[in-house]
Amino acid sequence: MASQSPVTLRLWFASSLLSFMLVLAVTLEVALHFSKALNGWEVSSAASATNGILHYIYTLPPVAVAMIVISLWAWTDVDIKRMQPYLDLAYGNAPAQRSLLLDYSNKHPIIVTFHAYRHNHFIVVLSSLLVLVGLAVQPLAASLFTVDNIFWDGPDLNVTDPNTLGLAPTFNNMTAFSTAAGFIASGVLYGLKSPNFVNGNWAVAPMEVPREVVSNGTMSGNTTAVQSRGNCKAGDTTTITRTATGVGFILTSRSDGCTANISVPTNSPLQYGVDVAICPNAPSDPFKPAVFWTFNEASSSDTPQFALIYCRPTIALLNVAVQVALQTGDLIDATILSNFTLASNITDPNGLMQGRAMNGVAFDLTNSDIFAQRRAQAAQIALTDAILQKASTSEGGLQNQIQNLGLVSITEGLYELYLSLVAKEIYFVPSESNLQVAIETFQPRVFLVELTTHILASILVLFACLGAVVHVLHSRSRELVVIPRQPGTIASAVAFTARSNIADVIDDNIDERTLTRVLKDKRFRIDKTTGRIVMEGEAGFEDGAVVPIDRHKSVFKLIKMDASR
């Protein structure tokens, strides 16, 4: 009589399933390699990748594959558990607890593992353990992919660079100076960020920002820039004296050969302003050192506090590599490449500027209208007011900033930003040209999670290897037995016990506890001639044994027996 094996325990099914596991493990590791090499895979948007339909598109397939693989092994496990009582019956002399009363199929794998270990059914133990391990595969598969926003190198673009270095002809209308000083004052009071293409002491030639192509990320390219430095320091020697009339004070200071004499009336305890220093071989007022002064008669000390800060501004015309934020136009960084050497009316030795920096606080207003004059005054007032406001709201207040020379760094920082704002408006002139820029954009991309990938691949390899062991051992355990029909249906159960004396010892009204007691001392086996289960004492019982009774307890003992034959 031919033996029948379930589909899951046949060679073609087992080899296909185990091979598929190994292929999946290799595929995962290869995919991880390409995930790193390609820096992930592009998705449409971060929102749809984490909250929308795309989230399920990239998370459900791994879960579905894991469900298929684990469910196929669970199917195999069910057949292994279902076959175990019949294997014991086929080997013969099986007690009821290991045959007719044995039921692994309706118990949790953890419970099955302990019961199978007690009965020396080590194949069932291993198969159940693999089912338990498989429970971890599905949540791991759900976390296999992740979406990260990364900087991604986009295509190079040609953008319009509409400016080059040069002194704007309208600089003397004072608009650039008054608005820059107003911005500084507003920035101190309201915490405004720098305008586009200005950052600290840098002013970069304004250029086209291709927001219609890419709206998020950075743009990098080579262009021209002006770097303004304030070069501010406190006066070397500073004195305060009463005026001859006794009304007011005179602040006198020296610094690097230049002097400043500031008359301070007594109509206010707190006064401040800006003037220019008197220097030998002095240039015209717009290019003299600026002197910012502060007088604080309301301080807690007995004598008035005062400070005179000399600033000798300079500018450098440079070729730079810049990085600009696409969304806001903010200047992120500027790296010097070389000096700007092309002809310019800024550096022309016969021109107005001769490469010098305007101080931005004193102006040649000859032939200027009343509006330009008022703008010049507004620039002086707003700039010095911003410095006083910043010092007053800094740690320790104005008095502490004067005492510890913190006022110098405050003045220099605001003055340099003021010069940069002015430079952006007056040191660039129209000049149509194209500029090639590199785009780096924030792009949502799908990645394989490295740790999850390695764990899943390891589990699959381990699963395949141990699954192969289970199939080989189970196959060898079935080599010497004949099970004429697959167990599982009511019809097969009737066929197994047809014309058997088992029915004579089991009453149709017997409960499970009584059934266990009645069958406790009985032994059973499958008659290999008729394929039915016979009880000890029936015809065919003595002829049904395949191996001696002490050799069927463990499959590993069976293998040892086979090796010794």
Buried (B, 14 or more C-beta within 10 A) or exposed (E): EEBEBBEBBEEEBBEEBBEBBBEBBEEBBEBBEEBEEEBBBEBEEBEBBEEEEBBEBBBEEBBEBBBEBBEBBBBBBBBBBBBBBBBBBBBBBBBBBBBBBBEBBEBEBEEBBEBBEEBBBBBBBBBBBBBEBBEBBBEBBBBBBBBBEBEBEBEEBEBEBBBBBBBBEEBBBBBBBBBBBBBBBEBBEEEEEBBBBBBBBBBBBBBBBBEEBBEEBBBBBBBBBBBBBBBBBBBEEBEBEEEEEEEBBBBBBBBEEBBBEBEBEBEEEBBBBBBBBBBEEEEEBBBBBBBBBBBBBEBEEEEBBBBBBBBBBEBBBBBBBBBBBBBEBBBEEBEEBEEBEEEBBBBBEEEBBEBBBBBBBBBEBEEBEEEBEEBBEBBBBBBBBBBBBBBEEBEEEBBEBBBEEBBBEBBBBBBBBBBBBBBBBBBBBEEEEEBEBBBBBBBBBBBBBEEBBBBBBEBBBBBBEBBBEBBEBBBBBBEBBBBBBBBBEEEBEEBBBEEBBBEEEBEEEBEEEEBBEBBEEBBBBBBBEBBBBBBBEBEBBEEBBBBEBEBBBBBEBBBEBEEEE
